[in-house]
Amino acid sequence: MKASWPEALRATRAWLEPWIMLRRYWRAFSDLPPPLELKALLERVFSGRNLYLYAR
């Protein structure tokens, strides 16, 4: 089965959406670079790695 460009673009956008929104929210909140914790979270989301929501 061959994927179409619109399907591929939608899949890519869905994968990047959390990263895009987190960056957008931070920029609306502050002109400073994000703190190390948020930067690490952004990098983890952008790299496609899972987030461990129930980690202690």
PDBQT receptor file of N, H, CA, C and O in Angstrom, charges set to zero:
ATOM      1  N   MET A   1       0.836  -1.170   0.000  1.00  0.00    +0.000 N 
ATOM      2  CA  MET A   1       0.000   0.000   0.000  1.00  0.00    +0.000 C 
ATOM      3  C   MET A   1       0.887   1.241   0.000  1.00  0.00    +0.000 C 
ATOM      4  O   MET A   1       1.821   1.346   0.794  1.00  0.00    +0.000 OA
ATOM      5  N   LYS A   2       0.595   2.152  -0.872  1.00  0.00    +0.000 N 
ATOM      6  H   LYS A   2      -0.164   2.066  -1.517  1.00  0.00    +0.000 HD
ATOM      7  CA  LYS A   2       1.389   3.361  -1.024  1.00  0.00    +0.000 C 
ATOM      8  C   LYS A   2       0.706   4.516  -0.284  1.00  0.00    +0.000 C 
ATOM      9  O   LYS A   2      -0.481   4.777  -0.481  1.00  0.00    +0.000 OA
ATOM     10  N   ALA A   3       1.474   5.202   0.571  1.00  0.00    +0.000 N 
ATOM     11  H   ALA A   3       2.438   4.989   0.731  1.00  0.00    +0.000 HD
ATOM     12  CA  ALA A   3       0.927   6.339   1.319  1.00  0.00    +0.000 C 
ATOM     13  C   ALA A   3       0.946   7.591   0.445  1.00  0.00    +0.000 C 
ATOM     14  O   ALA A   3       1.845   7.785  -0.374  1.00  0.00    +0.000 OA
ATOM     15  N   SER A   4      -0.043   8.417   0.635  1.00  0.00    +0.000 N 
ATOM     16  H   SER A   4      -0.773   8.260   1.300  1.00  0.00    +0.000 HD
ATOM     17  CA  SER A   4      -0.089   9.671  -0.117  1.00  0.00    +0.000 C 
ATOM     18  C   SER A   4       0.637  10.767   0.674  1.00  0.00    +0.000 C 
ATOM     19  O   SER A   4       0.845  10.636   1.880  1.00  0.00    +0.000 OA
ATOM     20  N   TRP A   5       1.014  11.833  -0.011  1.00  0.00    +0.000 N 
ATOM     21  H   TRP A   5       0.844  11.939  -0.991  1.00  0.00    +0.000 HD
ATOM     22  CA  TRP A   5       1.673  12.948   0.650  1.00  0.00    +0.000 C 
ATOM     23  C   TRP A   5       0.814  13.555   1.740  1.00  0.00    +0.000 C 
ATOM     24  O   TRP A   5       1.321  13.812   2.831  1.00  0.00    +0.000 OA
ATOM     25  N   PRO A   6      -0.477  13.798   1.492  1.00  0.00    +0.000 N 
ATOM     26  CA  PRO A   6      -1.298  14.360   2.586  1.00  0.00    +0.000 C 
ATOM     27  C   PRO A   6      -1.324  13.472   3.829  1.00  0.00    +0.000 C 
ATOM     28  O   PRO A   6      -1.294  13.977   4.952  1.00  0.00    +0.000 OA
ATOM     29  N   GLU A   7      -1.380  12.155   3.636  1.00  0.00    +0.000 N 
ATOM     30  H   GLU A   7      -1.404  11.745   2.724  1.00  0.00    +0.000 HD
ATOM     31  CA  GLU A   7      -1.351  11.251   4.788  1.00  0.00    +0.000 C 
ATOM     32  C   GLU A   7      -0.015  11.340   5.518  1.00  0.00    +0.000 C 
ATOM     33  O   GLU A   7       0.022  11.373   6.748  1.00  0.00    +0.000 OA
ATOM     34  N   ALA A   8       1.077  11.377   4.766  1.00  0.00    +0.000 N 
ATOM     35  H   ALA A   8       1.047  11.350   3.767  1.00  0.00    +0.000 HD
ATOM     36  CA  ALA A   8       2.404  11.469   5.376  1.00  0.00    +0.000 C 
ATOM     37  C   ALA A   8       2.564  12.787   6.128  1.00  0.00    +0.000 C 
ATOM     38  O   ALA A   8       3.130  12.808   7.221  1.00  0.00    +0.000 OA
ATOM     39  N   LEU A   9       2.078  13.876   5.561  1.00  0.00    +0.000 N 
ATOM     40  H   LEU A   9       1.619  13.859   4.673  1.00  0.00    +0.000 HD
ATOM     41  CA  LEU A   9       2.174  15.176   6.225  1.00  0.00    +0.000 C 
ATOM     42  C   LEU A   9       1.330  15.213   7.496  1.00  0.00    +0.000 C 
ATOM     43  O   LEU A   9       1.759  15.762   8.510  1.00  0.00    +0.000 OA
ATOM     44  N   ARG A  10       0.132  14.631   7.444  1.00  0.00    +0.000 N 
ATOM     45  H   ARG A  10      -0.217  14.184   6.620  1.00  0.00    +0.000 HD
ATOM     46  CA  ARG A  10      -0.711  14.583   8.643  1.00  0.00    +0.000 C 
ATOM     47  C   ARG A  10      -0.054  13.754   9.740  1.00  0.00    +0.000 C 
ATOM     48  O   ARG A  10      -0.108  14.122  10.914  1.00  0.00    +0.000 OA
ATOM     49  N   ALA A  11       0.560  12.648   9.369  1.00  0.00    +0.000 N 
ATOM     50  H   ALA A  11       0.604  12.349   8.416  1.00  0.00    +0.000 HD
ATOM     51  CA  ALA A  11       1.238  11.798  10.356  1.00  0.00    +0.000 C 
ATOM     52  C   ALA A  11       2.422  12.532  10.975  1.00  0.00    +0.000 C 
ATOM     53  O   ALA A  11       2.635  12.452  12.185  1.00  0.00    +0.000 OA
ATOM     54  N   THR A  12       3.182  13.234  10.172  1.00  0.00    +0.000 N 
ATOM     55  H   THR A  12       3.010  13.299   9.189  1.00  0.00    +0.000 HD
ATOM     56  CA  THR A  12       4.325  13.993  10.671  1.00  0.00    +0.000 C 
ATOM     57  C   THR A  12       3.862  15.106  11.582  1.00  0.00    +0.000 C 
ATOM     58  O   THR A  12       4.438  15.323  12.648  1.00  0.00    +0.000 OA
ATOM     59  N   ARG A  13       2.835  15.806  11.173  1.00  0.00    +0.000 N 
ATOM     60  H   ARG A  13       2.368  15.630  10.306  1.00  0.00    +0.000 HD
ATOM     61  CA  ARG A  13       2.298  16.899  11.993  1.00  0.00    +0.000 C 
ATOM     62  C   ARG A  13       1.775  16.368  13.334  1.00  0.00    +0.000 C 
ATOM     63  O   ARG A  13       1.997  16.987  14.374  1.00  0.00    +0.000 OA
ATOM     64  N   ALA A  14       1.091  15.239  13.310  1.00  0.00    +0.000 N 
ATOM     65  H   ALA A  14       0.910  14.736  12.465  1.00  0.00    +0.000 HD
ATOM     66  CA  ALA A  14       0.580  14.647  14.552  1.00  0.00    +0.000 C 
ATOM     67  C   ALA A  14       1.729  14.268  15.486  1.00  0.00    +0.000 C 
ATOM     68  O   ALA A  14       1.606  14.394  16.704  1.00  0.00    +0.000 OA
ATOM     69  N   TRP A  15       2.846  13.806  14.919  1.00  0.00    +0.000 N 
ATOM     70  H   TRP A  15       2.946  13.704  13.929  1.00  0.00    +0.000 HD
ATOM     71  CA  TRP A  15       3.999  13.429  15.721  1.00  0.00    +0.000 C 
ATOM     72  C   TRP A  15       4.658  14.665  16.333  1.00  0.00    +0.000 C 
ATOM     73  O   TRP A  15       5.128  14.613  17.470  1.00  0.00    +0.000 OA
ATOM     74  N   LEU A  16       4.698  15.779  15.590  1.00  0.00    +0.000 N 
ATOM     75  H   LEU A  16       4.316  15.821  14.667  1.00  0.00    +0.000 HD
ATOM     76  CA  LEU A  16       5.355  16.990  16.066  1.00  0.00    +0.000 C 
ATOM     77  C   LEU A  16       4.450  17.898  16.893  1.00  0.00    +0.000 C 
ATOM     78  O   LEU A  16       4.949  18.796  17.571  1.00  0.00    +0.000 OA
ATOM     79  N   GLU A  17       3.155  17.695  16.858  1.00  0.00    +0.000 N 
ATOM     80  H   GLU A  17       2.749  16.965  16.307  1.00  0.00    +0.000 HD
ATOM     81  CA  GLU A  17       2.213  18.615  17.506  1.00  0.00    +0.000 C 
ATOM     82  C   GLU A  17       2.504  18.870  18.985  1.00  0.00    +0.000 C 
ATOM     83  O   GLU A  17       2.480  20.030  19.397  1.00  0.00    +0.000 OA
ATOM     84  N   PRO A  18       2.776  17.855  19.804  1.00  0.00    +0.000 N 
ATOM     85  CA  PRO A  18       3.071  18.164  21.217  1.00  0.00    +0.000 C 
ATOM     86  C   PRO A  18       4.274  19.086  21.369  1.00  0.00    +0.000 C 
ATOM     87  O   PRO A  18       4.256  19.999  22.195  1.00  0.00    +0.000 OA
ATOM     88  N   TRP A  19       5.311  18.856  20.585  1.00  0.00    +0.000 N 
ATOM     89  H   TRP A  19       5.326  18.114  19.915  1.00  0.00    +0.000 HD
ATOM     90  CA  TRP A  19       6.508  19.694  20.653  1.00  0.00    +0.000 C 
ATOM     91  C   TRP A  19       6.191  21.123  20.219  1.00  0.00    +0.000 C 
ATOM     92  O   TRP A  19       6.624  22.083  20.856  1.00  0.00    +0.000 OA
ATOM     93  N   ILE A  20       5.442  21.255  19.143  1.00  0.00    +0.000 N 
ATOM     94  H   ILE A  20       5.091  20.475  18.625  1.00  0.00    +0.000 HD
ATOM     95  CA  ILE A  20       5.074  22.582  18.634  1.00  0.00    +0.000 C 
ATOM     96  C   ILE A  20       4.275  23.352  19.681  1.00  0.00    +0.000 C 
ATOM     97  O   ILE A  20       4.541  24.528  19.930  1.00  0.00    +0.000 OA
ATOM     98  N   MET A  21       3.298  22.688  20.293  1.00  0.00    +0.000 N 
ATOM     99  H   MET A  21       3.082  21.733  20.091  1.00  0.00    +0.000 HD
ATOM    100  CA  MET A  21       2.444  23.370  21.260  1.00  0.00    +0.000 C 
ATOM    101  C   MET A  21       3.216  23.745  22.528  1.00  0.00    +0.000 C 
ATOM    102  O   MET A  21       3.030  24.845  23.049  1.00  0.00    +0.000 OA
ATOM    103  N   LEU A  22       4.074  22.859  23.034  1.00  0.00    +0.000 N 
ATOM    104  H   LEU A  22       4.224  21.966  22.611  1.00  0.00    +0.000 HD
ATOM    105  CA  LEU A  22       4.855  23.192  24.224  1.00  0.00    +0.000 C 
ATOM    106  C   LEU A  22       5.765  24.394  23.965  1.00  0.00    +0.000 C 
ATOM    107  O   LEU A  22       5.877  25.289  24.803  1.00  0.00    +0.000 OA
ATOM    108  N   ARG A  23       6.404  24.408  22.813  1.00  0.00    +0.000 N 
ATOM    109  H   ARG A  23       6.313  23.681  22.132  1.00  0.00    +0.000 HD
ATOM    110  CA  ARG A  23       7.257  25.570  22.474  1.00  0.00    +0.000 C 
ATOM    111  C   ARG A  23       6.435  26.834  22.349  1.00  0.00    +0.000 C 
ATOM    112  O   ARG A  23       6.845  27.886  22.840  1.00  0.00    +0.000 OA
ATOM    113  N   ARG A  24       5.293  26.755  21.709  1.00  0.00    +0.000 N 
ATOM    114  H   ARG A  24       4.960  25.900  21.310  1.00  0.00    +0.000 HD
ATOM    115  CA  ARG A  24       4.428  27.926  21.523  1.00  0.00    +0.000 C 
ATOM    116  C   ARG A  24       3.966  28.471  22.876  1.00  0.00    +0.000 C 
ATOM    117  O   ARG A  24       3.972  29.682  23.100  1.00  0.00    +0.000 OA
ATOM    118  N   TYR A  25       3.570  27.574  23.767  1.00  0.00    +0.000 N 
ATOM    119  H   TYR A  25       3.565  26.591  23.585  1.00  0.00    +0.000 HD
ATOM    120  CA  TYR A  25       3.114  28.013  25.096  1.00  0.00    +0.000 C 
ATOM    121  C   TYR A  25       4.247  28.689  25.872  1.00  0.00    +0.000 C 
ATOM    122  O   TYR A  25       4.039  29.713  26.522  1.00  0.00    +0.000 OA
ATOM    123  N   TRP A  26       5.453  28.102  25.796  1.00  0.00    +0.000 N 
ATOM    124  H   TRP A  26       5.622  27.270  25.267  1.00  0.00    +0.000 HD
ATOM    125  CA  TRP A  26       6.563  28.712  26.524  1.00  0.00    +0.000 C 
ATOM    126  C   TRP A  26       6.877  30.094  25.959  1.00  0.00    +0.000 C 
ATOM    127  O   TRP A  26       7.087  31.032  26.728  1.00  0.00    +0.000 OA
ATOM    128  N   ARG A  27       6.913  30.242  24.663  1.00  0.00    +0.000 N 
ATOM    129  H   ARG A  27       6.742  29.480  24.038  1.00  0.00    +0.000 HD
ATOM    130  CA  ARG A  27       7.217  31.542  24.056  1.00  0.00    +0.000 C 
ATOM    131  C   ARG A  27       6.168  32.590  24.406  1.00  0.00    +0.000 C 
ATOM    132  O   ARG A  27       6.498  33.768  24.544  1.00  0.00    +0.000 OA
ATOM    133  N   ALA A  28       4.913  32.181  24.550  1.00  0.00    +0.000 N 
ATOM    134  H   ALA A  28       4.646  31.224  24.437  1.00  0.00    +0.000 HD
ATOM    135  CA  ALA A  28       3.866  33.114  24.957  1.00  0.00    +0.000 C 
ATOM    136  C   ALA A  28       4.042  33.515  26.420  1.00  0.00    +0.000 C 
ATOM    137  O   ALA A  28       3.635  34.606  26.821  1.00  0.00    +0.000 OA
ATOM    138  N   PHE A  29       4.639  32.645  27.205  1.00  0.00    +0.000 N 
ATOM    139  H   PHE A  29       4.969  31.759  26.880  1.00  0.00    +0.000 HD
ATOM    140  CA  PHE A  29       4.802  32.865  28.634  1.00  0.00    +0.000 C 
ATOM    141  C   PHE A  29       6.044  33.701  28.955  1.00  0.00    +0.000 C 
ATOM    142  O   PHE A  29       6.017  34.520  29.874  1.00  0.00    +0.000 OA
ATOM    143  N   SER A  30       7.138  33.501  28.200  1.00  0.00    +0.000 N 
ATOM    144  H   SER A  30       7.161  32.836  27.454  1.00  0.00    +0.000 HD
ATOM    145  CA  SER A  30       8.406  34.137  28.546  1.00  0.00    +0.000 C 
ATOM    146  C   SER A  30       9.286  34.345  27.312  1.00  0.00    +0.000 C 
ATOM    147  O   SER A  30       9.232  33.583  26.346  1.00  0.00    +0.000 OA
ATOM    148  N   ASP A  31      10.095  35.401  27.380  1.00  0.00    +0.000 N 
ATOM    149  H   ASP A  31      10.139  36.020  28.164  1.00  0.00    +0.000 HD
ATOM    150  CA  ASP A  31      11.089  35.645  26.336  1.00  0.00    +0.000 C 
ATOM    151  C   ASP A  31      12.409  34.931  26.629  1.00  0.00    +0.000 C 
ATOM    152  O   ASP A  31      13.291  34.863  25.773  1.00  0.00    +0.000 OA
ATOM    153  N   LEU A  32      12.533  34.411  27.827  1.00  0.00    +0.000 N 
ATOM    154  H   LEU A  32      11.816  34.466  28.522  1.00  0.00    +0.000 HD
ATOM    155  CA  LEU A  32      13.750  33.696  28.224  1.00  0.00    +0.000 C 
ATOM    156  C   LEU A  32      13.763  32.297  27.627  1.00  0.00    +0.000 C 
ATOM    157  O   LEU A  32      12.709  31.763  27.280  1.00  0.00    +0.000 OA
ATOM    158  N   PRO A  33      14.950  31.695  27.501  1.00  0.00    +0.000 N 
ATOM    159  CA  PRO A  33      14.991  30.292  27.075  1.00  0.00    +0.000 C 
ATOM    160  C   PRO A  33      14.329  29.425  28.148  1.00  0.00    +0.000 C 
ATOM    161  O   PRO A  33      14.301  29.803  29.320  1.00  0.00    +0.000 OA
ATOM    162  N   PRO A  34      13.805  28.281  27.759  1.00  0.00    +0.000 N 
ATOM    163  CA  PRO A  34      13.142  27.433  28.753  1.00  0.00    +0.000 C 
ATOM    164  C   PRO A  34      14.130  26.905  29.785  1.00  0.00    +0.000 C 
ATOM    165  O   PRO A  34      15.311  26.730  29.486  1.00  0.00    +0.000 OA
ATOM    166  N   PRO A  35      13.644  26.650  31.011  1.00  0.00    +0.000 N 
ATOM    167  CA  PRO A  35      14.528  26.047  32.021  1.00  0.00    +0.000 C 
ATOM    168  C   PRO A  35      14.969  24.660  31.569  1.00  0.00    +0.000 C 
ATOM    169  O   PRO A  35      14.374  24.063  30.672  1.00  0.00    +0.000 OA
ATOM    170  N   LEU A  36      16.004  24.170  32.197  1.00  0.00    +0.000 N 
ATOM    171  H   LEU A  36      16.487  24.655  32.925  1.00  0.00    +0.000 HD
ATOM    172  CA  LEU A  36      16.591  22.891  31.789  1.00  0.00    +0.000 C 
ATOM    173  C   LEU A  36      15.568  21.759  31.787  1.00  0.00    +0.000 C 
ATOM    174  O   LEU A  36      15.596  20.904  30.901  1.00  0.00    +0.000 OA
ATOM    175  N   GLU A  37      14.662  21.742  32.770  1.00  0.00    +0.000 N 
ATOM    176  H   GLU A  37      14.638  22.436  33.489  1.00  0.00    +0.000 HD
ATOM    177  CA  GLU A  37      13.660  20.675  32.837  1.00  0.00    +0.000 C 
ATOM    178  C   GLU A  37      12.726  20.714  31.632  1.00  0.00    +0.000 C 
ATOM    179  O   GLU A  37      12.436  19.678  31.034  1.00  0.00    +0.000 OA
ATOM    180  N   LEU A  38      12.255  21.909  31.276  1.00  0.00    +0.000 N 
ATOM    181  H   LEU A  38      12.491  22.751  31.762  1.00  0.00    +0.000 HD
ATOM    182  CA  LEU A  38      11.364  22.035  30.120  1.00  0.00    +0.000 C 
ATOM    183  C   LEU A  38      12.119  21.750  28.827  1.00  0.00    +0.000 C 
ATOM    184  O   LEU A  38      11.580  21.126  27.913  1.00  0.00    +0.000 OA
ATOM    185  N   LYS A  39      13.358  22.205  28.754  1.00  0.00    +0.000 N 
ATOM    186  H   LYS A  39      13.795  22.712  29.497  1.00  0.00    +0.000 HD
ATOM    187  CA  LYS A  39      14.166  21.926  27.571  1.00  0.00    +0.000 C 
ATOM    188  C   LYS A  39      14.348  20.418  27.386  1.00  0.00    +0.000 C 
ATOM    189  O   LYS A  39      14.261  19.910  26.268  1.00  0.00    +0.000 OA
ATOM    190  N   ALA A  40      14.599  19.713  28.482  1.00  0.00    +0.000 N 
ATOM    191  H   ALA A  40      14.670  20.126  29.390  1.00  0.00    +0.000 HD
ATOM    192  CA  ALA A  40      14.745  18.253  28.413  1.00  0.00    +0.000 C 
ATOM    193  C   ALA A  40      13.442  17.610  27.957  1.00  0.00    +0.000 C 
ATOM    194  O   ALA A  40      13.455  16.670  27.162  1.00  0.00    +0.000 OA
ATOM    195  N   LEU A  41      12.311  18.119  28.460  1.00  0.00    +0.000 N 
ATOM    196  H   LEU A  41      12.300  18.883  29.105  1.00  0.00    +0.000 HD
ATOM    197  CA  LEU A  41      11.012  17.587  28.046  1.00  0.00    +0.000 C 
ATOM    198  C   LEU A  41      10.777  17.832  26.562  1.00  0.00    +0.000 C 
ATOM    199  O   LEU A  41      10.335  16.931  25.849  1.00  0.00    +0.000 OA
ATOM    200  N   LEU A  42      11.069  19.039  26.091  1.00  0.00    +0.000 N 
ATOM    201  H   LEU A  42      11.428  19.770  26.671  1.00  0.00    +0.000 HD
ATOM    202  CA  LEU A  42      10.899  19.347  24.665  1.00  0.00    +0.000 C 
ATOM    203  C   LEU A  42      11.759  18.438  23.800  1.00  0.00    +0.000 C 
ATOM    204  O   LEU A  42      11.296  17.927  22.780  1.00  0.00    +0.000 OA
ATOM    205  N   GLU A  43      13.001  18.237  24.198  1.00  0.00    +0.000 N 
ATOM    206  H   GLU A  43      13.377  18.653  25.026  1.00  0.00    +0.000 HD
ATOM    207  CA  GLU A  43      13.890  17.371  23.428  1.00  0.00    +0.000 C 
ATOM    208  C   GLU A  43      13.391  15.930  23.414  1.00  0.00    +0.000 C 
ATOM    209  O   GLU A  43      13.474  15.251  22.390  1.00  0.00    +0.000 OA
ATOM    210  N   ARG A  44      12.875  15.466  24.545  1.00  0.00    +0.000 N 
ATOM    211  H   ARG A  44      12.807  16.018  25.376  1.00  0.00    +0.000 HD
ATOM    212  CA  ARG A  44      12.361  14.094  24.617  1.00  0.00    +0.000 C 
ATOM    213  C   ARG A  44      11.152  13.933  23.709  1.00  0.00    +0.000 C 
ATOM    214  O   ARG A  44      11.047  12.946  22.982  1.00  0.00    +0.000 OA
ATOM    215  N   VAL A  45      10.236  14.897  23.747  1.00  0.00    +0.000 N 
ATOM    216  H   VAL A  45      10.321  15.699  24.338  1.00  0.00    +0.000 HD
ATOM    217  CA  VAL A  45       9.048  14.831  22.888  1.00  0.00    +0.000 C 
ATOM    218  C   VAL A  45       9.456  14.913  21.418  1.00  0.00    +0.000 C 
ATOM    219  O   VAL A  45       8.953  14.147  20.596  1.00  0.00    +0.000 OA
ATOM    220  N   PHE A  46      10.363  15.835  21.079  1.00  0.00    +0.000 N 
ATOM    221  H   PHE A  46      10.771  16.457  21.747  1.00  0.00    +0.000 HD
ATOM    222  CA  PHE A  46      10.787  16.006  19.694  1.00  0.00    +0.000 C 
ATOM    223  C   PHE A  46      11.480  14.761  19.161  1.00  0.00    +0.000 C 
ATOM    224  O   PHE A  46      11.339  14.431  17.983  1.00  0.00    +0.000 OA
ATOM    225  N   SER A  47      12.224  14.069  20.011  1.00  0.00    +0.000 N 
ATOM    226  H   SER A  47      12.339  14.338  20.967  1.00  0.00    +0.000 HD
ATOM    227  CA  SER A  47      12.945  12.879  19.553  1.00  0.00    +0.000 C 
ATOM    228  C   SER A  47      12.031  11.670  19.379  1.00  0.00    +0.000 C 
ATOM    229  O   SER A  47      12.448  10.644  18.842  1.00  0.00    +0.000 OA
ATOM    230  N   GLY A  48      10.778  11.794  19.836  1.00  0.00    +0.000 N 
ATOM    231  H   GLY A  48      10.439  12.628  20.272  1.00  0.00    +0.000 HD
ATOM    232  CA  GLY A  48       9.828  10.703  19.659  1.00  0.00    +0.000 C 
ATOM    233  C   GLY A  48       9.857   9.661  20.763  1.00  0.00    +0.000 C 
ATOM    234  O   GLY A  48       9.201   8.625  20.655  1.00  0.00    +0.000 OA
ATOM    235  N   ARG A  49      10.607   9.922  21.821  1.00  0.00    +0.000 N 
ATOM    236  H   ARG A  49      11.140  10.764  21.909  1.00  0.00    +0.000 HD
ATOM    237  CA  ARG A  49      10.650   8.974  22.934  1.00  0.00    +0.000 C 
ATOM    238  C   ARG A  49       9.405   9.126  23.802  1.00  0.00    +0.000 C 
ATOM    239  O   ARG A  49       8.805  10.198  23.866  1.00  0.00    +0.000 OA
ATOM    240  N   ASN A  50       9.031   8.045  24.463  1.00  0.00    +0.000 N 
ATOM    241  H   ASN A  50       9.518   7.174  24.412  1.00  0.00    +0.000 HD
ATOM    242  CA  ASN A  50       7.852   8.056  25.321  1.00  0.00    +0.000 C 
ATOM    243  C   ASN A  50       8.074   8.916  26.548  1.00  0.00    +0.000 C 
ATOM    244  O   ASN A  50       9.204   9.109  26.999  1.00  0.00    +0.000 OA
ATOM    245  N   LEU A  51       6.979   9.428  27.079  1.00  0.00    +0.000 N 
ATOM    246  H   LEU A  51       6.062   9.271  26.713  1.00  0.00    +0.000 HD
ATOM    247  CA  LEU A  51       7.002  10.121  28.358  1.00  0.00    +0.000 C 
ATOM    248  C   LEU A  51       6.488   9.154  29.415  1.00  0.00    +0.000 C 
ATOM    249  O   LEU A  51       5.474   8.486  29.209  1.00  0.00    +0.000 OA
ATOM    250  N   TYR A  52       7.174   9.080  30.532  1.00  0.00    +0.000 N 
ATOM    251  H   TYR A  52       7.997   9.623  30.699  1.00  0.00    +0.000 HD
ATOM    252  CA  TYR A  52       6.761   8.211  31.615  1.00  0.00    +0.000 C 
ATOM    253  C   TYR A  52       5.884   9.026  32.563  1.00  0.00    +0.000 C 
ATOM    254  O   TYR A  52       6.385   9.689  33.472  1.00  0.00    +0.000 OA
ATOM    255  N   LEU A  53       4.573   8.969  32.342  1.00  0.00    +0.000 N 
ATOM    256  H   LEU A  53       4.167   8.430  31.604  1.00  0.00    +0.000 HD
ATOM    257  CA  LEU A  53       3.639   9.815  33.073  1.00  0.00    +0.000 C 
ATOM    258  C   LEU A  53       3.482   9.404  34.540  1.00  0.00    +0.000 C 
ATOM    259  O   LEU A  53       3.076  10.219  35.369  1.00  0.00    +0.000 OA
ATOM    260  N   TYR A  54       3.795   8.162  34.862  1.00  0.00    +0.000 N 
ATOM    261  H   TYR A  54       4.125   7.500  34.189  1.00  0.00    +0.000 HD
ATOM    262  CA  TYR A  54       3.579   7.688  36.221  1.00  0.00    +0.000 C 
ATOM    263  C   TYR A  54       4.883   7.458  36.968  1.00  0.00    +0.000 C 
ATOM    264  O   TYR A  54       4.904   6.720  37.953  1.00  0.00    +0.000 OA
ATOM    265  N   ALA A  55       5.960   8.068  36.522  1.00  0.00    +0.000 N 
ATOM    266  H   ALA A  55       5.943   8.668  35.722  1.00  0.00    +0.000 HD
ATOM    267  CA  ALA A  55       7.252   7.930  37.205  1.00  0.00    +0.000 C 
ATOM    268  C   ALA A  55       7.213   8.704  38.505  1.00  0.00    +0.000 C 
ATOM    269  O   ALA A  55       6.574   9.752  38.602  1.00  0.00    +0.000 OA
ATOM    270  N   ARG A  56       7.893   8.186  39.486  1.00  0.00    +0.000 N 
ATOM    271  H   ARG A  56       8.412   7.335  39.407  1.00  0.00    +0.000 HD
ATOM    272  CA  ARG A  56       7.950   8.866  40.791  1.00  0.00    +0.000 C 
ATOM    273  C   ARG A  56       9.167   9.691  40.909  1.00  0.00    +0.000 C 
ATOM    274  O   ARG A  56       9.380  10.333  41.937  1.00  0.00    +0.000 OA
TER     275      ARG A  56
